[in-house]
Amino acid sequence: ALCAAGRYAVVCDLGAEWSRTTRQPFVFAVWVARKGADKARTEALQRALTFGLEHAYEAVLDGGWADKPYDAYGHLTRQTDYIFDLQKHKALQKFWDSGIKVSPRANPG
């Protein structure tokens, strides 16, 4: 997706469309731990986030993005918000609730 610009007649930014339509942020991904998860597990998720943020530039270089026209480091450091707050929680719930609900016609098992 990061290299799609200019390669297709139409490029749709789902996050921008969602925000324009609902006036809410778009949550592309979220790491969660279920209620009651032990403290070691939630701390491990926090350490993983911190490690990822502290090593974003190395990830860009290792991923081969340093010589691409797309500014991956800028995207990761200026355009991505890593705080999952109540507003984003409500937006994610709205997205989940608006999804297509499918019931299979037959039991595949």
Secondary structure, 3 states (H helix, E strand, C coil): CCCCCCCCCCCCCHHHHHHHHHCCCCCCCCCCCCCCCCHHHHHHHHHHHHHHHHCHHHHHHHCCCCCCCCCHHHHHHHHCCCCCCHHHHHHHHHHHHCCCCCCCCCCCC
